[in-house]
């Protein structure tokens, strides 16, 4: 798959033959983002890779797979209604301009958006790295990019008809281990949704981010 640029061309050729496709569910681990499907495990279990198990992959977990699917959907002119994506690295939002814009175009008709965003290192973090000051500064830099670049917010508000918005951050295992962890290292809720209003929204869920009572109340 790496040699073939993650099958981008093959995905395009496949999706253009599925004009009625409405949902894309992907996860780099076993099971889907919001489902532990035994049927999926039986059918595809032998092909699953560990979340951080593809050491030869040049890009971070789930990044080329997600943009290949979204670019394929955009190329095929699909009006996707659901995108559920588990275990995708935060660098998905650092793609070069034309790829990022096509990703946004692909999600414009969504009514369901669920993302599980990985912000830790692709190796999961070593014991040494969990104890180092550099480790926390790296976490802070990632949160700062997601908050200040505006790309995560742009991606989310590109889908104005959302009924379900569910974004989770798997920030880092050091969050559980280090009681001195600075909450300021987390992505801010305001930086995700801004001042945008989803008039059809029925379900809103977030995990592992920073906010205030006033911000949360204002959004509601």
N, C-alpha and C positions, 0 to 999 in steps of 0.2 A: 504493500500500500504506500509506503514511503517513496519507493522508486517511481510510482505512478502518481505522485503528488496527491496522495490520499484519495485516489480514484475520483478526482473531481470531474473529469470528463465522463466517466462511467455513471456517476451519480446524476449528472445532467441528462444523459441519454435515457436513464431509467425514469427520472421524474417527469420528463416531457411526455412519457407514455402513461402518466397517471394524472390526467387533467382534473380528476375529482378528489385528489388527495387533500385532506383538510388538517391532519395532525401529524406532527413529528415528535417522537419521543426518543431521546438518546441518553445513554449513560455509559461511562467508561467502566463502571463496576457492575456487579451482578444485580439483576433486577432493574426496574425503571425508577425514575426519580421518586414517584409517590406510590410505587407498587412493588411488592415482593412476589412476582408472578412465578409460580412453580412451572407453569406451562412454558414461559419464556426461558426459564433455566433449562428445562428438558430439551427445548428446541435449539437453543443457541449457546448453552452453557460451555461447551467445549471451545467456543470461539471467543469467550470473554477474556479480557486481559485484566490483570490486577490494575487498580486505579493508577498507580505510579510504576507499573511494571515494564513499560516499553522503553528500555534504556536507550534504544537507538533512535528514538523519536527526537527530532531536532526542536520541535515546538512543544510547549507545555501541554499538560493533560487536557484532552478534549478540544483544544483550540482548532487544529486543522479539520477535525471531524465536524465540528459545529459549523465553521464557515463554509465548508464544502457542501453541507446539506442546505444551508440557507442560500448560498449562491446558486445552487442547483434549483432550488424552489423558485428563486427570483427569475432565473433564466427560463424556467418552464412556465412562468406567468401564473403560478399557483396563488390562490388567495387562502393562505393558511389561516386556520382558526385557532389552533392549539400548538404551543411549543413548550415541551417539558424537557428540560436539559439538566441532567445531574452530573456533578463532578466536572465542571469546566473551569479551567484556570482563568484568573482575572485578566491575563494578557489577551484574551479574546477581544477586549475593548481597545487594544493597542494596534489593531491591524491597520495597514496603510489605507489611505483615504478611500480609494475606489472600492476595496473590499468591504470596509466598514459601511459605506453608503449603500452598497448592495444588500448587506445584512439588514440595515434599517428598512430598506424597501420591502424586504421579504416578510417583515413582521407587521406591516401596516394594517393588516386586516385581522390581527389576532384578537380573540376574546379571552384566551387563557394563556398566561405567561408564567412559567415556573422555572426559576433558575437556582441551581446550587453552585455558588461561586467559590472556587478554591483560591485562597490567597497565600497558603504556605508554600515552601519550596517544593519542587517536584520530587525531591527525595524524602519528603515527609519530615525532614529536620533531624539532625543527630542530637545525641545527648549534649555534646559540646556546644552545638549551636543554640540549644535551648537556654544555656547558662550565659551566653555572651550578650554584651550590650549591643553588638552589631546586629544580632538577630532581631531585637526589638526595633532598632532603627530601620531595618529592612521592611518589617511589617508596617511601620509608620509611613514609609515611603510609598508602599503599595496602596495603603488607605488614602494617602494624600493624592495619589494619581487618580484613583477612582472618584474621589470627592471633587477635586479641582479641575480635572480635565473636562468634566461635563459629559463624557462619552457614555457612561452608564445611564445617566439621566436622559440623554438624547435617545438612547436605544429604547428605554422604557416608554417614553412619551411618544415615540414613533407609532405606538399602537393606541390610538385614542378611544377605541371601542372595547377596551378590556372589561371583562366581568370578573376575572380572577387575576390577581397580581400577588405572586408569592416568590420572594427572593430571600435566599438563605446564604449566609457566609460561613464557611468552615475555616475560621480565621487561622487558628494555630493551636496545637496541643499545649503550647506554653501558656495560653490563656487560662487553662485549668490548673496549671502547675504553679504559676507565679502570682501570688496574691497582690504583688505590687504593680501588676500590669496596668498600664495607663489606658483608661477608657477612651482617651483622645486618639488612640491608635486605631479605633474602629471607624468604619465608613459611617457618615452621618445620614440619617433618614432624609433630612432636607435636601441633601445633595443627590438623592436618588429620585425623588418625586418633584422637587422644586415647588412651584405654585400651580402645577397642572391639575386640572379637574377631570376625572373620569366619570361621566354622568351615568354610566351603566354599571359601575363597579358594585359587586355584591360580596366579594371575598378579598380581604387584604391581610397578608401575613408576611412578617419579616423575622429574621433571626440573626443574632450577633451583630448589632450595630449600635450606634450611639444616637440618642435623641433626648429631647426634654419633654416634659408633660405638655407644655404649651405648643411645641411643634407637633406632637402627636395629635393633640386635640384640634389644632388648626387644620390638619390634613383631613381629619374625620369630619 
